């Protein structure tokens, strides 16, 4: 029976820069696509305000005279987008810390 010598084997240790490079390559972390443009753009979705306006069938010139829209804005002004000029027309204050 013949036994071969292990004298030619290299055992890596912490100070070995070649082994550190290999370990770093094996432990690649993070999202490789971070910062790259998406293949499909995000869909354009109307805001809640625009949804209510469309549901009520209002034109921009009719916003200030709509009691239904005014009621919706009163209930949602702190949590949903509402155009600033409409808030001012109805003298509604927005609680920024809400």
N, CA, C and O atoms as a printed pandas DataFrame, in Angstrom:
     atom_number atom_name residue_name chain_id  residue_number  x_coord  y_coord  z_coord
0              1         N          UNK        A               1    0.835   -1.175    0.000
1              2        CA          UNK        A               1    0.000    0.000    0.000
2              3         C          UNK        A               1    0.882    1.241    0.000
3              4         O          UNK        A               1    1.871    1.331    0.727
4              5         N          UNK        A               2    0.493    2.188   -0.835
5              6        CA          UNK        A               2    1.304    3.390   -0.964
6              7         C          UNK        A               2    0.568    4.581   -0.361
7              8         O          UNK        A               2   -0.623    4.765   -0.608
8              9         N          UNK        A               3    1.270    5.385    0.424
9             10        CA          UNK        A               3    0.692    6.569    1.050
10            11         C          UNK        A               3    1.347    7.791    0.430
11            12         O          UNK        A               3    2.572    7.880    0.361
12            13         N          UNK        A               4    0.510    8.751   -0.030
13            14        CA          UNK        A               4    1.062    9.950   -0.648
14            15         C          UNK        A               4    1.237   11.033    0.406
15            16         O          UNK        A               4    0.498   11.099    1.388
16            17         N          UNK        A               5    2.192   11.845    0.186
17            18        CA          UNK        A               5    2.507   12.915    1.131
18            19         C          UNK        A               5    1.577   14.100    0.905
19            20         O          UNK        A               5    1.251   14.425   -0.236
20            21         N          UNK        A               6    1.153   14.740    1.976
21            22        CA          UNK        A               6    0.316   15.945    1.912
22            23         C          UNK        A               6    1.150   17.213    2.038
23            24         O          UNK        A               6    0.606   18.269    2.362
24            25         N          UNK        A               7    2.422   17.139    1.798
25            26        CA          UNK        A               7    3.332   18.264    1.983
26            27         C          UNK        A               7    3.027   19.416    1.022
27            28         O          UNK        A               7    3.345   20.562    1.338
28            29         N          UNK        A               8    2.430   19.152   -0.127
29            30        CA          UNK        A               8    2.169   20.197   -1.113
30            31         C          UNK        A               8    0.830   20.900   -0.908
31            32         O          UNK        A               8    0.518   21.843   -1.635
32            33         N          UNK        A               9    0.039   20.465    0.060
33            34        CA          UNK        A               9   -1.260   21.093    0.295
34            35         C          UNK        A               9   -1.070   22.435    0.992
35            36         O          UNK        A               9   -0.260   22.561    1.911
36            37         N          UNK        A              10   -1.808   23.410    0.555
37            38        CA          UNK        A              10   -1.744   24.735    1.154
38            39         C          UNK        A              10   -2.983   24.942    2.014
39            40         O          UNK        A              10   -4.109   24.824    1.530
40            41         N          UNK        A              11   -2.779   25.244    3.258
41            42        CA          UNK        A              11   -3.893   25.497    4.169
42            43         C          UNK        A              11   -3.976   27.005    4.387
43            44         O          UNK        A              11   -3.035   27.602    4.909
44            45         N          UNK        A              12   -5.094   27.633    3.994
45            46        CA          UNK        A              12   -5.202   29.084    4.145
46            47         C          UNK        A              12   -5.321   29.484    5.617
47            48         O          UNK        A              12   -5.884   28.755    6.434
48            49         N          UNK        A              13   -4.786   30.639    5.924
49            50        CA          UNK        A              13   -4.937   31.201    7.264
50            51         C          UNK        A              13   -5.371   32.650    7.116
51            52         O          UNK        A              13   -5.380   33.182    6.006
52            53         N          UNK        A              14   -5.727   33.286    8.208
53            54        CA          UNK        A              14   -6.316   34.638    8.170
54            55         C          UNK        A              14   -5.456   35.660    7.430
55            56         O          UNK        A              14   -5.998   36.543    6.766
56            57         N          UNK        A              15   -4.172   35.565    7.525
57            58        CA          UNK        A              15   -3.298   36.558    6.908
58            59         C          UNK        A              15   -3.092   36.347    5.428
59            60         O          UNK        A              15   -2.478   37.186    4.770
60            61         N          UNK        A              16   -3.583   35.261    4.888
61            62        CA          UNK        A              16   -3.394   34.936    3.479
62            63         C          UNK        A              16   -4.339   35.787    2.635
63            64         O          UNK        A              16   -5.550   35.568    2.657
64            65         N          UNK        A              17   -3.800   36.756    1.892
65            66        CA          UNK        A              17   -4.653   37.683    1.134
66            67         C          UNK        A              17   -5.410   36.982    0.011
67            68         O          UNK        A              17   -6.520   37.395   -0.325
68            69         N          UNK        A              18   -4.848   35.949   -0.568
69            70        CA          UNK        A              18   -5.550   35.230   -1.639
70            71         C          UNK        A              18   -6.806   34.568   -1.106
71            72         O          UNK        A              18   -7.845   34.586   -1.766
72            73         N          UNK        A              19   -6.723   33.982    0.086
73            74        CA          UNK        A              19   -7.908   33.333    0.639
74            75         C          UNK        A              19   -8.954   34.364    1.055
75            76         O          UNK        A              19  -10.151   34.089    0.972
76            77         N          UNK        A              20   -8.528   35.542    1.500
77            78        CA          UNK        A              20   -9.480   36.602    1.869
78            79         C          UNK        A              20  -10.264   37.075    0.650
79            80         O          UNK        A              20  -11.459   37.353    0.752
80            81         N          UNK        A              21   -9.608   37.167   -0.492
81            82        CA          UNK        A              21  -10.292   37.591   -1.712
82            83         C          UNK        A              21  -11.336   36.553   -2.119
83            84         O          UNK        A              21  -12.446   36.903   -2.519
84            85         N          UNK        A              22  -10.975   35.284   -2.014
85            86        CA          UNK        A              22  -11.919   34.223   -2.373
86            87         C          UNK        A              22  -13.108   34.211   -1.429
87            88         O          UNK        A              22  -14.240   33.987   -1.859
88            89         N          UNK        A              23  -12.865   34.448   -0.151
89            90        CA          UNK        A              23  -13.958   34.457    0.819
90            91         C          UNK        A              23  -14.881   35.641    0.558
91            92         O          UNK        A              23  -16.100   35.517    0.682
92            93         N          UNK        A              24  -14.313   36.779    0.200
93            94        CA          UNK        A              24  -15.131   37.958   -0.080
94            95         C          UNK        A              24  -16.006   37.727   -1.305
95            96         O          UNK        A              24  -17.167   38.133   -1.323
96            97         N          UNK        A              25  -15.465   37.086   -2.314
97            98        CA          UNK        A              25  -16.247   36.819   -3.515
98            99         C          UNK        A              25  -17.374   35.835   -3.219
99           100         O          UNK        A              25  -18.452   35.939   -3.804
100          101         N          UNK        A              26  -17.146   34.910   -2.345
101          102        CA          UNK        A              26  -18.163   33.922   -2.014
102          103         C          UNK        A              26  -19.270   34.516   -1.156
103          104         O          UNK        A              26  -20.393   34.012   -1.160
104          105         N          UNK        A              27  -18.970   35.572   -0.427
105          106        CA          UNK        A              27  -19.949   36.173    0.475
106          107         C          UNK        A              27  -20.515   37.471   -0.091
107          108         O          UNK        A              27  -20.756   38.419    0.657
108          109         N          UNK        A              28  -20.728   37.523   -1.396
109          110        CA          UNK        A              28  -21.312   38.720   -2.004
110          111         C          UNK        A              28  -22.676   38.965   -1.369
111          112         O          UNK        A              28  -23.497   38.055   -1.255
112          113         N          UNK        A              29  -22.899   40.204   -0.960
113          114        CA          UNK        A              29  -24.139   40.527   -0.253
114          115         C          UNK        A              29  -24.860   41.655   -0.969
115          116         O          UNK        A              29  -24.279   42.376   -1.780
116          117         N          UNK        A              30  -26.133   41.787   -0.650
117          118        CA          UNK        A              30  -26.922   42.887   -1.185
118          119         C          UNK        A              30  -27.598   42.533   -2.500
119          120         O          UNK        A              30  -27.425   41.440   -3.038
120          121         N          UNK        A              31  -28.358   43.471   -2.991
121          122        CA          UNK        A              31  -29.108   43.289   -4.223
122          123         C          UNK        A              31  -28.250   43.754   -5.398
123          124         O          UNK        A              31  -27.935   44.941   -5.488
124          125         N          UNK        A              32  -27.866   42.853   -6.298
125          126        CA          UNK        A              32  -27.031   43.264   -7.423
126          127         C          UNK        A              32  -27.743   44.217   -8.386
127          128         O          UNK        A              32  -27.083   44.873   -9.192
128          129         N          UNK        A              33  -29.054   44.304   -8.320
129          130        CA          UNK        A              33  -29.804   45.194   -9.212
130          131         C          UNK        A              33  -30.121   46.535   -8.580
131          132         O          UNK        A              33  -30.837   47.344   -9.170
132          133         N          UNK        A              34  -29.597   46.785   -7.384
133          134        CA          UNK        A              34  -29.879   48.037   -6.703
134          135         C          UNK        A              34  -29.339   49.189   -7.539
135          136         O          UNK        A              34  -28.188   49.161   -7.974
136          137         N          UNK        A              35  -30.162   50.189   -7.761
137          138        CA          UNK        A              35  -29.758   51.361   -8.517
138          139         C          UNK        A              35  -29.969   51.246  -10.012
139          140         O          UNK        A              35  -29.848   52.237  -10.733
140          141         N          UNK        A              36  -30.281   50.058  -10.487
141          142        CA          UNK        A              36  -30.534   49.887  -11.920
142          143         C          UNK        A              36  -32.007   50.172  -12.205
143          144         O          UNK        A              36  -32.877   49.923  -11.370
144          145         N          UNK        A              37  -32.260   50.686  -13.374
145          146        CA          UNK        A              37  -33.636   50.971  -13.766
146          147         C          UNK        A              37  -34.415   49.671  -13.904
147          148         O          UNK        A              37  -33.882   48.658  -14.358
148          149         N          UNK        A              38  -35.654   49.712  -13.516
149          150        CA          UNK        A              38  -36.512   48.537  -13.619
150          151         C          UNK        A              38  -36.881   48.297  -15.079
151          152         O          UNK        A              38  -37.022   49.238  -15.860
152          153         N          UNK        A              39  -37.033   47.041  -15.429
153          154        CA          UNK        A              39  -37.413   46.696  -16.804
154          155         C          UNK        A              39  -38.820   47.184  -17.116
155          156         O          UNK        A              39  -39.105   47.587  -18.243
156          157         N          UNK        A              40  -39.699   47.146  -16.120
157          158        CA          UNK        A              40  -41.065   47.640  -16.318
158          159         C          UNK        A              40  -41.297   48.815  -15.379
159          160         O          UNK        A              40  -41.087   48.689  -14.173
160          161         N          UNK        A              41  -41.726   49.951  -15.911
161          162        CA          UNK        A              41  -41.965   51.109  -15.049
162          163         C          UNK        A              41  -43.155   50.873  -14.122
163          164         O          UNK        A              41  -44.055   50.089  -14.423
164          165         N          UNK        A              42  -43.135   51.566  -12.998
165          166        CA          UNK        A              42  -44.235   51.461  -12.039
166          167         C          UNK        A              42  -45.513   52.002  -12.678
167          168         O          UNK        A              42  -45.464   52.985  -13.418
168          169         N          UNK        A              43  -46.638   51.384  -12.405
169          170        CA          UNK        A              43  -47.895   51.862  -12.998
170          171         C          UNK        A              43  -48.297   53.219  -12.411
171          172         O          UNK        A              43  -48.023   53.516  -11.248
172          173         N          UNK        A              44  -48.937   54.010  -13.221
173          174        CA          UNK        A              44  -49.445   55.301  -12.777
174          175         C          UNK        A              44  -50.826   55.060  -12.176
175          176         O          UNK        A              44  -51.749   54.630  -12.866
176          177         N          UNK        A              45  -50.952   55.339  -10.893
177          178        CA          UNK        A              45  -52.197   55.091  -10.174
178          179         C          UNK        A              45  -52.748   56.435   -9.708
179          180         O          UNK        A              45  -52.002   57.239   -9.150
180          181         N          UNK        A              46  -54.030   56.696   -9.923
181          182        CA          UNK        A              46  -54.587   57.972   -9.465
182          183         C          UNK        A              46  -54.594   58.053   -7.941
183          184         O          UNK        A              46  -54.706   57.037   -7.255
184          185         N          UNK        A              47  -54.472   59.278   -7.421
185          186        CA          UNK        A              47  -54.544   59.482   -5.979
186          187         C          UNK        A              47  -55.982   59.249   -5.512
187          188         O          UNK        A              47  -56.904   59.173   -6.324
188          189         N          UNK        A              48  -56.156   59.137   -4.210
189          190        CA          UNK        A              48  -57.505   58.960   -3.653
190          191         C          UNK        A              48  -58.390   60.143   -4.029
191          192         O          UNK        A              48  -59.565   59.978   -4.356
192          193         N          UNK        A              49  -57.811   61.330   -3.977
193          194        CA          UNK        A              49  -58.558   62.539   -4.334
194          195         C          UNK        A              49  -59.046   62.447   -5.780
195          196         O          UNK        A              49  -60.213   62.712   -6.065
196          197         N          UNK        A              50  -58.151   62.071   -6.681
197          198        CA          UNK        A              50  -58.533   61.950   -8.096
198          199         C          UNK        A              50  -59.602   60.877   -8.290
199          200         O          UNK        A              50  -60.483   61.022   -9.138
200          201         N          UNK        A              51  -59.526   59.810   -7.510
201          202        CA          UNK        A              51  -60.544   58.766   -7.590
202          203         C          UNK        A              51  -61.911   59.266   -7.179
203          204         O          UNK        A              51  -62.912   58.947   -7.821
204          205         N          UNK        A              52  -61.962   60.055   -6.103
205          206        CA          UNK        A              52  -63.241   60.613   -5.628
206          207         C          UNK        A              52  -63.786   61.598   -6.652
207          208         O          UNK        A              52  -64.979   61.589   -6.957
208          209         N          UNK        A              53  -62.909   62.449   -7.184
209          210        CA          UNK        A              53  -63.331   63.439   -8.176
210          211         C          UNK        A              53  -63.896   62.740   -9.414
211          212         O          UNK        A              53  -64.920   63.157   -9.956
212          213         N          UNK        A              54  -63.223   61.671   -9.859
213          214        CA          UNK        A              54  -63.720   60.931  -11.030
214          215         C          UNK        A              54  -65.050   60.254  -10.726
215          216         O          UNK        A              54  -65.954   60.243  -11.561
216          217         N          UNK        A              55  -65.165   59.687   -9.520
217          218        CA          UNK        A              55  -66.410   59.017   -9.136
218          219         C          UNK        A              55  -67.579   60.007   -9.095
219          220         O          UNK        A              55  -68.697   59.674   -9.490
220          221         N          UNK        A              56  -67.310   61.220   -8.615
221          222        CA          UNK        A              56  -68.353   62.244   -8.552
222          223         C          UNK        A              56  -68.572   62.923   -9.907
223          224         O          UNK        A              56  -69.560   63.636  -10.084
224          225         N          UNK        A              57  -67.670   62.712  -10.854
225          226        CA          UNK        A              57  -67.806   63.309  -12.185
226          227         C          UNK        A              57  -67.603   64.805  -12.191
227          228         O          UNK        A              57  -68.287   65.526  -12.917
228          229         N          UNK        A              58  -66.661   65.281  -11.382
229          230        CA          UNK        A              58  -66.440   66.731  -11.252
230          231         C          UNK        A              58  -65.312   67.223  -12.147
231          232         O          UNK        A              58  -64.339   66.514  -12.403
232          233         N          UNK        A              59  -65.470   68.453  -12.613
233          234        CA          UNK        A              59  -64.409   69.156  -13.326
234          235         C          UNK        A              59  -63.712   70.057  -12.307
235          236         O          UNK        A              59  -64.313   70.401  -11.290
236          237         N          UNK        A              60  -62.465   70.444  -12.553
237          238        CA          UNK        A              60  -61.759   71.302  -11.590
238          239         C          UNK        A              60  -62.520   72.573  -11.208
239          240         O          UNK        A              60  -62.415   73.037  -10.073
240          241         N          UNK        A              61  -63.269   73.129  -12.127
241          242        CA          UNK        A              61  -64.033   74.350  -11.817
242          243         C          UNK        A              61  -65.202   74.064  -10.872
243          244         O          UNK        A              61  -65.753   74.992  -10.281
244          245         N          UNK        A              62  -65.587   72.793  -10.723
245          246        CA          UNK        A              62  -66.716   72.424   -9.868
246          247         C          UNK        A              62  -66.302   71.940   -8.475
247          248         O          UNK        A              62  -67.161   71.710   -7.624
248          249         N          UNK        A              63  -65.002   71.785   -8.236
249          250        CA          UNK        A              63  -64.533   71.236   -6.957
250          251         C          UNK        A              63  -65.056   72.016   -5.758
251          252         O          UNK        A              63  -65.596   71.427   -4.821
252          253         N          UNK        A              64  -64.902   73.324   -5.782
253          254        CA          UNK        A              64  -65.229   74.157   -4.609
254          255         C          UNK        A              64  -66.722   74.181   -4.305
255          256         O          UNK        A              64  -67.107   74.479   -3.174
256          257         N          UNK        A              65  -67.574   73.874   -5.285
257          258        CA          UNK        A              65  -69.020   73.930   -5.076
258          259         C          UNK        A              65  -69.647   72.566   -4.782
259          260         O          UNK        A              65  -70.872   72.451   -4.739
260          261         N          UNK        A              66  -68.832   71.540   -4.581
261          262        CA          UNK        A              66  -69.348   70.195   -4.366
262          263         C          UNK        A              66  -69.405   69.869   -2.870
263          264         O          UNK        A              66  -68.364   69.787   -2.219
264          265         N          UNK        A              67  -70.614   69.683   -2.320
265          266        CA          UNK        A              67  -70.713   69.341   -0.898
266          267         C          UNK        A              67  -70.179   67.932   -0.592
267          268         O          UNK        A              67  -69.653   67.692    0.495
268          269         N          UNK        A              68  -70.314   67.010   -1.543
269          270        CA          UNK        A              68  -69.798   65.646   -1.323
270          271         C          UNK        A              68  -68.264   65.659   -1.247
271          272         O          UNK        A              68  -67.670   64.993   -0.400
272          273         N          UNK        A              69  -67.645   66.416   -2.134
273          274        CA          UNK        A              69  -66.184   66.512   -2.132
274          275         C          UNK        A              69  -65.702   67.224   -0.875
275          276         O          UNK        A              69  -64.698   66.831   -0.280
276          277         N          UNK        A              70  -66.409   68.256   -0.477
277          278        CA          UNK        A              70  -66.035   68.989    0.730
278          279         C          UNK        A              70  -66.105   68.077    1.959
279          280         O          UNK        A              70  -65.234   68.129    2.827
280          281         N          UNK        A              71  -67.135   67.251    2.025
281          282        CA          UNK        A              71  -67.267   66.313    3.139
282          283         C          UNK        A              71  -66.115   65.302    3.126
283          284         O          UNK        A              71  -65.545   65.001    4.174
284          285         N          UNK        A              72  -65.770   64.776    1.941
285          286        CA          UNK        A              72  -64.663   63.825    1.829
286          287         C          UNK        A              72  -63.346   64.473    2.262
287          288         O          UNK        A              72  -62.552   63.869    2.982
288          289         N          UNK        A              73  -63.128   65.710    1.813
289          290        CA          UNK        A              73  -61.895   66.420    2.165
290          291         C          UNK        A              73  -61.841   66.670    3.671
291          292         O          UNK        A              73  -60.780   66.535    4.279
292          293         N          UNK        A              74  -62.960   67.030    4.275
293          294        CA          UNK        A              74  -63.004   67.279    5.726
294          295         C          UNK        A              74  -62.553   66.020    6.489
295          296         O          UNK        A              74  -61.818   66.115    7.472
296          297         N          UNK        A              75  -62.997   64.852    6.029
297          298        CA          UNK        A              75  -62.672   63.591    6.711
298          299         C          UNK        A              75  -61.247   63.112    6.421
299          300         O          UNK        A              75  -60.638   62.446    7.258
300          301         N          UNK        A              76  -60.713   63.445    5.243
301          302        CA          UNK        A              76  -59.447   62.861    4.796
302          303         C          UNK        A              76  -58.304   63.858    4.611
303          304         O          UNK        A              76  -57.245   63.473    4.116
304          305         N          UNK        A              77  -58.477   65.109    4.987
305          306        CA          UNK        A              77  -57.471   66.126    4.699
306          307         C          UNK        A              77  -56.123   65.861    5.378
307          308         O          UNK        A              77  -55.089   66.322    4.895
308          309         N          UNK        A              78  -56.125   65.124    6.492
309          310        CA          UNK        A              78  -54.870   64.862    7.200
310          311         C          UNK        A              78  -54.148   63.606    6.717
311          312         O          UNK        A              78  -52.978   63.409    7.043
312          313         N          UNK        A              79  -54.820   62.760    5.950
313          314        CA          UNK        A              79  -54.199   61.508    5.553
314          315         C          UNK        A              79  -54.131   61.277    4.044
315          316         O          UNK        A              79  -53.455   60.350    3.597
316          317         N          UNK        A              80  -54.807   62.088    3.264
317          318        CA          UNK        A              80  -54.822   61.921    1.800
318          319         C          UNK        A              80  -54.393   63.222    1.131
319          320         O          UNK        A              80  -54.446   64.295    1.733
320          321         N          UNK        A              81  -53.968   63.106   -0.125
321          322        CA          UNK        A              81  -53.611   64.290   -0.886
322          323         C          UNK        A              81  -54.861   65.098   -1.225
323          324         O          UNK        A              81  -55.855   64.567   -1.719
324          325         N          UNK        A              82  -54.778   66.402   -0.943
325          326        CA          UNK        A              82  -55.831   67.346   -1.335
326          327         C          UNK        A              82  -55.105   68.593   -1.849
327          328         O          UNK        A              82  -54.196   69.083   -1.180
328          329         N          UNK        A              83  -55.482   69.116   -3.018
329          330        CA          UNK        A              83  -54.817   70.312   -3.539
330          331         C          UNK        A              83  -54.875   71.474   -2.540
331          332         O          UNK        A              83  -55.907   71.735   -1.923
332          333         N          UNK        A              84  -53.746   72.155   -2.401
333          334        CA          UNK        A              84  -53.618   73.240   -1.439
334          335         C          UNK        A              84  -54.639   74.347   -1.671
335          336         O          UNK        A              84  -55.198   74.875   -0.710
336          337         N          UNK        A              85  -54.894   74.708   -2.925
337          338        CA          UNK        A              85  -55.844   75.795   -3.199
338          339         C          UNK        A              85  -57.268   75.427   -2.778
339          340         O          UNK        A              85  -58.050   76.306   -2.417
340          341         N          UNK        A              86  -57.605   74.157   -2.819
341          342        CA          UNK        A              86  -58.926   73.726   -2.375
342          343         C          UNK        A              86  -59.033   73.799   -0.849
343          344         O          UNK        A              86  -60.065   74.201   -0.311
344          345         N          UNK        A              87  -57.961   73.409   -0.160
345          346        CA          UNK        A              87  -57.942   73.543    1.305
346          347         C          UNK        A              87  -58.093   75.007    1.712
347          348         O          UNK        A              87  -58.817   75.326    2.655
348          349         N          UNK        A              88  -57.417   75.876    1.006
349          350        CA          UNK        A              88  -57.503   77.304    1.299
350          351         C          UNK        A              88  -58.895   77.860    0.982
351          352         O          UNK        A              88  -59.404   78.698    1.727
352          353         N          UNK        A              89  -59.513   77.408   -0.103
353          354        CA          UNK        A              89  -60.845   77.888   -0.476
354          355         C          UNK        A              89  -61.871   77.528    0.596
355          356         O          UNK        A              89  -62.791   78.303    0.858
356          357         N          UNK        A              90  -61.720   76.362    1.215
357          358        CA          UNK        A              90  -62.647   75.938    2.259
358          359         C          UNK        A              90  -62.142   76.253    3.667
359          360         O          UNK        A              90  -62.781   75.914    4.663
360          361         N          UNK        A              91  -60.988   76.905    3.727
361          362        CA          UNK        A              91  -60.370   77.305    5.003
362          363         C          UNK        A              91  -60.162   76.113    5.943
363          364         O          UNK        A              91  -60.414   76.199    7.145
364          365         N          UNK        A              92  -59.696   75.001    5.367
365          366        CA          UNK        A              92  -59.380   73.811    6.155
366          367         C          UNK        A              92  -57.908   73.853    6.549
367          368         O          UNK        A              92  -57.048   74.193    5.736
368          369         N          UNK        A              93  -57.632   73.512    7.780
369          370        CA          UNK        A              93  -56.263   73.417    8.273
370          371         C          UNK        A              93  -55.860   71.943    8.264
371          372         O          UNK        A              93  -56.678   71.062    8.533
372          373         N          UNK        A              94  -54.612   71.693    7.959
373          374        CA          UNK        A              94  -54.101   70.316    7.952
374          375         C          UNK        A              94  -53.198   70.143    9.154
375          376         O          UNK        A              94  -52.318   70.967    9.404
376          377         N          UNK        A              95  -53.417   69.062    9.905
377          378        CA          UNK        A              95  -52.578   68.724   11.050
378          379         C          UNK        A              95  -51.374   67.961   10.519
379          380         O          UNK        A              95  -51.487   66.784   10.178
380          381         N          UNK        A              96  -50.217   68.622   10.446
381          382        CA          UNK        A              96  -49.015   68.012    9.868
382          383         C          UNK        A              96  -48.495   66.841   10.699
383          384         O          UNK        A              96  -47.819   65.965   10.159
384          385         N          UNK        A              97  -48.788   66.803   11.981
385          386        CA          UNK        A              97  -48.304   65.725   12.832
386          387         C          UNK        A              97  -49.226   64.538   12.903
387          388         O          UNK        A              97  -49.014   63.645   13.723
388          389         N          UNK        A              98  -50.228   64.501   12.082
389          390        CA          UNK        A              98  -51.236   63.435   12.139
390          391         C          UNK        A              98  -50.654   62.104   11.833
391          392         O          UNK        A              98  -51.368   61.102   11.840
